[in-house]
Amino acid sequence: MESPPVLRSSSFANEQTRKLNQSKCGLNPFSKPSALKLKHSYHKSKFQVRADGGDDPAQQMKEMAAARKRWENLIREEKVKVLTPREAGYAIQLTNKTLLDVRPSIEHKKAWVKGSSWVPIFDVENKLDAGAISKKIMNFTMGGWWSGVPTLSYDNEFISKVEEKFPKDTDLIVACQKGLRSLAACEQLYNAGYRNLFWIQGGLEAAEEEDLEREGPQPFKFAGIGGVSEFLGWTDQQRAAAAKEGWGYRLVFSARLVGLFLVADALFIGSQQLARYLQEVRSP
């Protein structure tokens, strides 16, 4: 990644280093935690970490509300320091801090920060027992087919996997796609004894391409989309890209939409022809 122009100034670099060292001691020069409000844009099953895996929506909502309060307290009390994606990029370049990517594999394989370490706190559910299949069906019918969000399950070995890689005094910049799963990870890491924790507000989706050195086939902003909405180009991220790229970008998705209608029309006509054929066969 080409360093932003401001990084070429040694005085700026020294100032950023000083601020990062201050934040490690409990001071947060980058944000105002008391003003932080967590967004409600989350998939309710992503943050369920109970061992019993209960599916009661009302109970899940209560637990999510309680979790949000705990996370806000972590930020307010500066137990977890807040960084923007750009500040995280500076921190990685200037102080060699480690970025811990806690996203599931379906997002990580599309785009990741060069040199980052990947330990997902939630990952795609691969079990095929009755409970897992039921969850997959429910997730699909509740909008998974449209958004492409898979059924995720909490990794009970998350902390132990992190501990295998990093001692408790490591400076960890924790990131996910939108920012909420990484807060859940920060809470568990703090409870496990990690004290030098930094959280990327808004997640990697909030990063511009020049903020962090990316590897992978897609921009960070597109790593969290999928399903029919991505195929048709109807996600907010793709609309924003279309506004920048112009008609050439939009035509690709317009062609896909036309193609989808043609396929649906062909299937409808084919089913009618098949029905007529079967009726003729059955006729004496």
NUTIMAR-79439 format. One record per residue (C-alpha): x, y, z; residue number from 1; residue in one letter. Coordinates in nm, 4 decimals, always signed. Example, Ala and Ser with C-alpha at 12.3 -4.5 7.8 and 13.67 -1.06 7.14 Angstrom:
{{+1.2300, -0.4500, +0.7800}, 1, "a"}
{{+1.3670, -0.1060, +0.7140}, 2, "s"}
This chain:
{{+0.0000, +0.0000, +0.0000}, 1, "m"}
{{+0.1350, +0.3369, -0.0964}, 2, "e"}
{{+0.1724, +0.5518, +0.2131}, 3, "s"}
{{-0.0657, +0.8499, +0.2268}, 4, "p"}
{{+0.1066, +1.1808, +0.1586}, 5, "p"}
{{+0.0793, +1.2851, +0.5213}, 6, "v"}
{{+0.2928, +0.9905, +0.6283}, 7, "l"}
{{+0.5861, +1.1337, +0.4391}, 8, "r"}
{{+0.6201, +1.4024, +0.7029}, 9, "s"}
{{+0.8430, +1.2892, +0.9865}, 10, "s"}
{{+0.6767, +1.5318, +1.2290}, 11, "s"}
{{+0.3369, +1.3815, +1.1526}, 12, "f"}
{{+0.4731, +1.0316, +1.2015}, 13, "a"}
{{+0.6222, +1.1277, +1.5367}, 14, "n"}
{{+0.2945, +1.2819, +1.6469}, 15, "e"}
{{+0.0961, +0.9731, +1.5481}, 16, "q"}
{{+0.3418, +0.7519, +1.7349}, 17, "t"}
{{+0.3083, +0.9700, +2.0439}, 18, "r"}
{{-0.0724, +0.9486, +2.0287}, 19, "k"}
{{-0.0687, +0.5737, +1.9862}, 20, "l"}
{{+0.1606, +0.5361, +2.2859}, 21, "n"}
{{-0.0721, +0.7579, +2.4878}, 22, "q"}
{{-0.3732, +0.5499, +2.3896}, 23, "s"}
{{-0.1934, +0.2379, +2.5090}, 24, "k"}
{{-0.1696, +0.3959, +2.8536}, 25, "c"}
{{-0.5458, +0.4519, +2.8630}, 26, "g"}
{{-0.5762, +0.7844, +2.6818}, 27, "l"}
{{-0.7770, +0.7925, +2.3624}, 28, "n"}
{{-0.6719, +1.0780, +2.1318}, 29, "p"}
{{-0.8762, +0.9623, +1.8375}, 30, "f"}
{{-1.2368, +0.9623, +1.9505}, 31, "s"}
{{-1.4903, +1.0577, +2.2129}, 32, "k"}
{{-1.6170, +0.7309, +2.3612}, 33, "p"}
{{-1.8927, +0.8949, +2.5611}, 34, "s"}
{{-2.0605, +0.9931, +2.2345}, 35, "a"}
{{-2.0384, +0.6478, +2.0817}, 36, "l"}
{{-2.3708, +0.4932, +1.9809}, 37, "k"}
{{-2.3691, +0.1423, +1.8441}, 38, "l"}
{{-2.5818, +0.0867, +1.5374}, 39, "k"}
{{-2.8652, -0.1653, +1.5332}, 40, "h"}
{{-2.7633, -0.3118, +1.1972}, 41, "s"}
{{-2.6882, -0.6647, +1.3040}, 42, "y"}
{{-2.8066, -1.0173, +1.2394}, 43, "h"}
{{-2.9433, -1.1324, +1.5736}, 44, "k"}
{{-2.7893, -1.4801, +1.5610}, 45, "s"}
{{-2.4356, -1.3575, +1.4964}, 46, "k"}
{{-2.3741, -1.2428, +1.8499}, 47, "f"}
{{-2.5363, -1.5285, +2.0381}, 48, "q"}
{{-2.2581, -1.6924, +2.2354}, 49, "v"}
{{-2.4547, -1.9005, +2.4831}, 50, "r"}
{{-2.3523, -2.2623, +2.4949}, 51, "a"}
{{-2.7110, -2.3863, +2.4729}, 52, "d"}
{{-2.7646, -2.2091, +2.1384}, 53, "g"}
{{-3.1230, -2.1093, +2.2238}, 54, "g"}
{{-3.3394, -1.9794, +1.9405}, 55, "d"}
{{-3.5971, -1.7734, +2.1331}, 56, "d"}
{{-3.6027, -1.4386, +1.9453}, 57, "p"}
{{-3.7189, -1.2414, +2.2503}, 58, "a"}
{{-3.4392, -1.3847, +2.4630}, 59, "q"}
{{-3.1861, -1.3161, +2.1888}, 60, "q"}
{{-3.2969, -0.9537, +2.1660}, 61, "m"}
{{-3.2635, -0.9105, +2.5433}, 62, "k"}
{{-2.9162, -1.0614, +2.5383}, 63, "e"}
{{-2.8151, -0.8423, +2.2453}, 64, "m"}
{{-2.9353, -0.5288, +2.4260}, 65, "a"}
{{-2.7393, -0.6296, +2.7365}, 66, "a"}
{{-2.4312, -0.6988, +2.5223}, 67, "a"}
{{-2.4541, -0.3558, +2.3601}, 68, "r"}
{{-2.4523, -0.1910, +2.7029}, 69, "k"}
{{-2.1445, -0.3882, +2.8052}, 70, "r"}
{{-1.9653, -0.2960, +2.4834}, 71, "w"}
{{-2.0499, +0.0718, +2.5224}, 72, "e"}
{{-1.9047, +0.0596, +2.8729}, 73, "n"}
{{-1.5835, -0.0953, +2.7396}, 74, "l"}
{{-1.5463, +0.1996, +2.5038}, 75, "i"}
{{-1.6587, +0.4635, +2.7535}, 76, "r"}
{{-1.4172, +0.3390, +3.0193}, 77, "e"}
{{-1.1431, +0.3175, +2.7536}, 78, "e"}
{{-1.0743, -0.0461, +2.8241}, 79, "k"}
{{-1.0912, -0.0755, +2.4464}, 80, "v"}
{{-0.9510, +0.2139, +2.2417}, 81, "k"}
{{-1.1274, +0.3339, +1.9272}, 82, "v"}
{{-0.9579, +0.3724, +1.5898}, 83, "l"}
{{-1.0926, +0.4648, +1.2489}, 84, "t"}
{{-0.9773, +0.2440, +0.9613}, 85, "p"}
{{-0.7274, +0.5118, +0.8561}, 86, "r"}
{{-0.5875, +0.5442, +1.2071}, 87, "e"}
{{-0.5574, +0.1651, +1.2196}, 88, "a"}
{{-0.3545, +0.1819, +0.8995}, 89, "g"}
{{-0.1236, +0.4394, +1.0557}, 90, "y"}
{{-0.0898, +0.2269, +1.3693}, 91, "a"}
{{+0.0089, -0.0792, +1.1685}, 92, "i"}
{{+0.2654, +0.1160, +0.9658}, 93, "q"}
{{+0.4147, +0.3270, +1.2441}, 94, "l"}
{{+0.4092, +0.0946, +1.5457}, 95, "t"}
{{+0.3741, -0.2542, +1.3924}, 96, "n"}
{{+0.0584, -0.3293, +1.5851}, 97, "k"}
{{-0.1159, -0.6555, +1.4925}, 98, "t"}
{{-0.4545, -0.6561, +1.3236}, 99, "l"}
{{-0.6703, -0.9461, +1.4419}, 100, "l"}
{{-0.9390, -1.0262, +1.1844}, 101, "d"}
{{-1.2342, -1.2027, +1.3512}, 102, "v"}
{{-1.4635, -1.2249, +1.0469}, 103, "r"}
{{-1.6057, -1.5560, +0.9211}, 104, "p"}
{{-1.4317, -1.7333, +0.6350}, 105, "s"}
{{-1.6916, -1.6282, +0.3764}, 106, "i"}
{{-1.5911, -1.2628, +0.4297}, 107, "e"}
{{-1.2211, -1.3118, +0.4989}, 108, "h"}
{{-1.1545, -1.4978, +0.1733}, 109, "k"}
{{-1.2813, -1.2009, -0.0295}, 110, "k"}
{{-1.0506, -0.9377, +0.1238}, 111, "a"}
{{-0.8079, -0.9158, +0.4141}, 112, "w"}
{{-0.5444, -0.6768, +0.5453}, 113, "v"}
{{-0.1927, -0.7723, +0.4442}, 114, "k"}
{{-0.0026, -0.9187, +0.7366}, 115, "g"}
{{-0.3131, -0.9561, +0.9526}, 116, "s"}
{{-0.3898, -1.2591, +1.1676}, 117, "s"}
{{-0.7233, -1.4369, +1.1192}, 118, "w"}
{{-0.9108, -1.6018, +1.4070}, 119, "v"}
{{-1.2889, -1.5968, +1.3467}, 120, "p"}
{{-1.5116, -1.5565, +1.6503}, 121, "i"}
{{-1.8091, -1.6760, +1.4439}, 122, "f"}
{{-1.7798, -1.8952, +1.1379}, 123, "d"}
{{-2.0055, -2.0709, +0.8893}, 124, "v"}
{{-2.2061, -2.3517, +1.0469}, 125, "e"}
{{-2.0886, -2.6780, +0.8900}, 126, "n"}
{{-2.2799, -2.9255, +1.1050}, 127, "k"}
{{-2.5534, -3.1328, +0.9420}, 128, "l"}
{{-2.7498, -3.2413, +1.2475}, 129, "d"}
{{-3.1205, -3.1689, +1.2835}, 130, "a"}
{{-3.0650, -2.8481, +1.4832}, 131, "g"}
{{-2.8121, -2.7054, +1.2382}, 132, "a"}
{{-3.0281, -2.7887, +0.9364}, 133, "i"}
{{-3.3266, -2.6232, +1.1028}, 134, "s"}
{{-3.1216, -2.3080, +1.1633}, 135, "k"}
{{-3.0003, -2.3064, +0.8026}, 136, "k"}
{{-3.3560, -2.3336, +0.6706}, 137, "i"}
{{-3.4777, -2.0578, +0.9016}, 138, "m"}
{{-3.1855, -1.8327, +0.8065}, 139, "n"}
{{-3.2511, -1.8892, +0.4353}, 140, "f"}
{{-3.6244, -1.8184, +0.4591}, 141, "t"}
{{-3.5693, -1.5123, +0.6798}, 142, "m"}
{{-3.3632, -1.3396, +0.4116}, 143, "g"}
{{-3.0414, -1.5350, +0.3769}, 144, "g"}
{{-3.1255, -1.6070, +0.0131}, 145, "w"}
{{-3.1335, -1.2319, -0.0530}, 146, "w"}
{{-2.8431, -1.1078, +0.1600}, 147, "s"}
{{-2.6176, -1.4123, +0.1280}, 148, "g"}
{{-2.5578, -1.4113, +0.5043}, 149, "v"}
{{-2.4913, -1.7741, +0.6045}, 150, "p"}
{{-2.5793, -1.9436, +0.9320}, 151, "t"}
{{-2.2937, -1.8690, +1.1708}, 152, "l"}
{{-2.1921, -2.0426, +1.4910}, 153, "s"}
{{-1.9763, -1.9191, +1.7771}, 154, "y"}
{{-1.6318, -2.0769, +1.8083}, 155, "d"}
{{-1.5929, -2.1910, +2.1699}, 156, "n"}
{{-1.2161, -2.2134, +2.1137}, 157, "e"}
{{-1.1805, -1.8520, +2.0001}, 158, "f"}
{{-0.9899, -1.7333, +2.3075}, 159, "i"}
{{-0.7623, -2.0366, +2.3198}, 160, "s"}
{{-0.6755, -1.9907, +1.9517}, 161, "k"}
{{-0.5845, -1.6259, +2.0107}, 162, "v"}
{{-0.3794, -1.7199, +2.3178}, 163, "e"}
{{-0.1819, -1.9685, +2.1072}, 164, "e"}
{{-0.0765, -1.6843, +1.8781}, 165, "k"}
{{-0.0429, -1.3818, +2.1047}, 166, "f"}
{{+0.0665, -1.3199, +2.4654}, 167, "p"}
{{-0.1611, -1.1096, +2.6864}, 168, "k"}
{{+0.0516, -0.7930, +2.6526}, 169, "d"}
{{+0.0234, -0.7835, +2.2703}, 170, "t"}
{{-0.1233, -0.4713, +2.1098}, 171, "d"}
{{-0.4210, -0.6065, +1.9145}, 172, "l"}
{{-0.6280, -0.4094, +1.6648}, 173, "i"}
{{-0.9501, -0.6102, +1.6388}, 174, "v"}
{{-1.1603, -0.5858, +1.3238}, 175, "a"}
{{-1.4639, -0.7424, +1.1601}, 176, "c"}
{{-1.6748, -0.6355, +0.8630}, 177, "q"}
{{-1.9120, -0.3851, +1.0267}, 178, "k"}
{{-1.7733, -0.3449, +1.3786}, 179, "g"}
{{-2.0092, -0.5364, +1.6080}, 180, "l"}
{{-1.8601, -0.8853, +1.6030}, 181, "r"}
{{-1.5209, -0.7328, +1.6745}, 182, "s"}
{{-1.6678, -0.5621, +1.9820}, 183, "l"}
{{-1.7946, -0.9002, +2.0995}, 184, "a"}
{{-1.4409, -1.0306, +2.0459}, 185, "a"}
{{-1.2893, -0.7360, +2.2356}, 186, "c"}
{{-1.5125, -0.8065, +2.5336}, 187, "e"}
{{-1.4053, -1.1682, +2.5485}, 188, "q"}
{{-1.0393, -1.0824, +2.4965}, 189, "l"}
{{-1.0521, -0.8234, +2.7739}, 190, "y"}
{{-1.2155, -1.0734, +3.0087}, 191, "n"}
{{-0.9391, -1.3199, +2.9180}, 192, "a"}
{{-0.6708, -1.0740, +3.0296}, 193, "g"}
{{-0.5810, -0.8771, +2.7159}, 194, "y"}
{{-0.5401, -0.5103, +2.8024}, 195, "r"}
{{-0.3968, -0.3453, +2.4894}, 196, "n"}
{{-0.7037, -0.3679, +2.2690}, 197, "l"}
{{-0.7971, -0.1384, +1.9817}, 198, "f"}
{{-1.1276, -0.1543, +1.7940}, 199, "w"}
{{-1.1862, -0.0386, +1.4354}, 200, "i"}
{{-1.5089, +0.1592, +1.4481}, 201, "q"}
{{-1.7363, +0.0735, +1.1559}, 202, "g"}
{{-1.5265, -0.2296, +1.0662}, 203, "g"}
{{-1.3369, -0.2924, +0.7455}, 204, "l"}
{{-1.6450, -0.1938, +0.5474}, 205, "e"}
{{-1.5806, +0.1653, +0.6558}, 206, "a"}
{{-1.2257, +0.1576, +0.5154}, 207, "a"}
{{-1.1255, +0.3289, +0.1955}, 208, "e"}
{{-0.8830, +0.1400, -0.0251}, 209, "e"}
{{-0.5961, +0.3711, +0.0695}, 210, "e"}
{{-0.6502, +0.3268, +0.4443}, 211, "d"}
{{-0.5251, -0.0315, +0.4758}, 212, "l"}
{{-0.3104, -0.2513, +0.2537}, 213, "e"}
{{-0.5529, -0.5037, +0.1095}, 214, "r"}
{{-0.5076, -0.8522, -0.0285}, 215, "e"}
{{-0.7826, -1.0590, -0.1888}, 216, "g"}
{{-1.0051, -1.0351, -0.4973}, 217, "p"}
{{-1.2579, -0.7733, -0.3774}, 218, "q"}
{{-1.2572, -0.4335, -0.2036}, 219, "p"}
{{-1.3170, -0.4357, +0.1720}, 220, "f"}
{{-1.6593, -0.2770, +0.1224}, 221, "k"}
{{-1.7785, -0.5744, -0.0853}, 222, "f"}
{{-1.6553, -0.8511, +0.1448}, 223, "a"}
{{-1.9758, -0.8591, +0.3479}, 224, "g"}
{{-2.2332, -0.8736, +0.0685}, 225, "i"}
{{-2.3703, -1.1727, -0.1168}, 226, "g"}
{{-2.6813, -1.3564, -0.2277}, 227, "g"}
{{-2.9275, -1.2369, -0.4886}, 228, "v"}
{{-2.8851, -0.8740, -0.3825}, 229, "s"}
{{-2.5146, -0.8841, -0.4729}, 230, "e"}
{{-2.5827, -1.0629, -0.8031}, 231, "f"}
{{-2.8269, -0.7911, -0.9061}, 232, "l"}
{{-2.6133, -0.5063, -0.7733}, 233, "g"}
{{-2.8821, -0.3898, -0.5316}, 234, "w"}
{{-2.6688, -0.3489, -0.2177}, 235, "t"}
{{-2.5838, -0.0076, -0.0756}, 236, "d"}
{{-2.2149, -0.0732, -0.1368}, 237, "q"}
{{-2.2726, -0.1477, -0.5039}, 238, "q"}
{{-2.4989, +0.1529, -0.5489}, 239, "r"}
{{-2.2265, +0.3748, -0.4077}, 240, "a"}
{{-1.9734, +0.2176, -0.6439}, 241, "a"}
{{-2.2105, +0.2648, -0.9373}, 242, "a"}
{{-2.2415, +0.6352, -0.8565}, 243, "a"}
{{-1.8635, +0.6642, -0.8892}, 244, "k"}
{{-1.8044, +0.4270, -1.1797}, 245, "e"}
{{-2.0883, +0.5437, -1.4030}, 246, "g"}
{{-2.3048, +0.3627, -1.6587}, 247, "w"}
{{-2.0507, +0.0982, -1.7493}, 248, "g"}
{{-2.0718, -0.0471, -1.3994}, 249, "y"}
{{-2.4516, -0.0319, -1.3934}, 250, "r"}
{{-2.4919, -0.2020, -1.7302}, 251, "l"}
{{-2.3358, -0.5214, -1.5963}, 252, "v"}
{{-2.6069, -0.5588, -1.3344}, 253, "f"}
{{-2.8801, -0.4430, -1.5704}, 254, "s"}
{{-2.7751, -0.7225, -1.8067}, 255, "a"}
{{-2.7917, -0.9708, -1.5190}, 256, "r"}
{{-3.1437, -0.8580, -1.4321}, 257, "l"}
{{-3.2579, -0.8944, -1.7935}, 258, "v"}
{{-3.0942, -1.2361, -1.8087}, 259, "g"}
{{-3.2745, -1.3411, -1.4910}, 260, "l"}
{{-3.6096, -1.2439, -1.6405}, 261, "f"}
{{-3.5299, -1.4329, -1.9605}, 262, "l"}
{{-3.4374, -1.7462, -1.7654}, 263, "v"}
{{-3.7548, -1.7219, -1.5569}, 264, "a"}
{{-3.9626, -1.6740, -1.8722}, 265, "d"}
{{-3.7958, -1.9719, -2.0400}, 266, "a"}
{{-3.8614, -2.1914, -1.7365}, 267, "l"}
{{-4.2263, -2.0844, -1.7301}, 268, "f"}
{{-4.2755, -2.1598, -2.0993}, 269, "i"}
{{-4.0904, -2.4892, -2.0615}, 270, "g"}
{{-4.3106, -2.5954, -1.7710}, 271, "s"}
{{-4.6204, -2.5186, -1.9760}, 272, "q"}
{{-4.4921, -2.7250, -2.2689}, 273, "q"}
{{-4.4080, -3.0123, -2.0366}, 274, "l"}
{{-4.7560, -3.0020, -1.8828}, 275, "a"}
{{-4.9155, -3.0181, -2.2271}, 276, "r"}
{{-4.6911, -3.3085, -2.3268}, 277, "y"}
{{-4.7750, -3.5048, -2.0131}, 278, "l"}
{{-5.1434, -3.4391, -2.0653}, 279, "q"}
{{-5.1206, -3.5720, -2.4238}, 280, "e"}
{{-4.9348, -3.8820, -2.3077}, 281, "v"}
{{-5.1996, -3.9587, -2.0487}, 282, "r"}
{{-5.4867, -3.9043, -2.2930}, 283, "s"}
{{-5.6331, -4.2279, -2.4456}, 284, "p"}
